[in-house]
């Protein structure tokens, strides 16, 4: 038997925290991004579902992962699949960048998380074009403390771009009162941990957290699975025992629909 784990929620431990408001921002892909996504989905739907039918889900998991990764990348930005794509060819950039500009103008600070460092690089290019000061952190970053300190104390540095796996835990970023999750993760707890870099002891302002989801894509299906299996996800403390590990053939059919 596994040892008993006492799990206290943050609300129990720190009920003096200000409110946290979470919202999904739905993004509508343009004609070209939709065409690219639909072609990719059709390709994987035909190849993957046929493979699963003949070999079973267990023996095709690596191909399933590849298909889901590519579809998620296409929903984020076509340039994640083809660097030749235009910088502004993404519905998410159309939503994110105006939000960030407005927040900076109003004196707020924001964290921007993505699993894809290539997606963060595209955001960097947009911010550079607009002369917006930001910090950046991924798994290769050595001077983490210096970057965190600068974001926390420098009033001119209003944006922190962070790779989800590198900065989802252990960082204290209470200078931010806005959080953007650019792409959904299988396990909602990972997203919650990222948001809680800002919503933690020391935060004095209400925190607004936005998850960007492209309509009619695998991202919408992932959030459906998260809701259906939320109890399971909440019960599992280990990050690697996420929804992905428990995918059924029906789940796969949903994701590729």
Buried (B, 14 or more C-beta within 10 A) or exposed (E): EEEEEEEEEBEEEEEEBEEBEBEBBBBEBEEEBBEBBBEBBEEBBEEBBEBBEEEEBEEBBEBBEEBBBBBBBBBBBBBBBEEEBEEEBBBBBBBBBEBBBEBBEEEBBBBBBBBBBBBBBBBBEBBEEEEBBBBBBBEEBEEEEEBBEBBBEEEEBBBBBBBBBBBBEEBEBBBBBBBBBBBBBBBBBBBBBBBBBBBBEEBEBEBBBBBBBBEBBBBBBBBEBBEEBEEBBEEBEEBEBBBBEBBEEEBBEBBBE
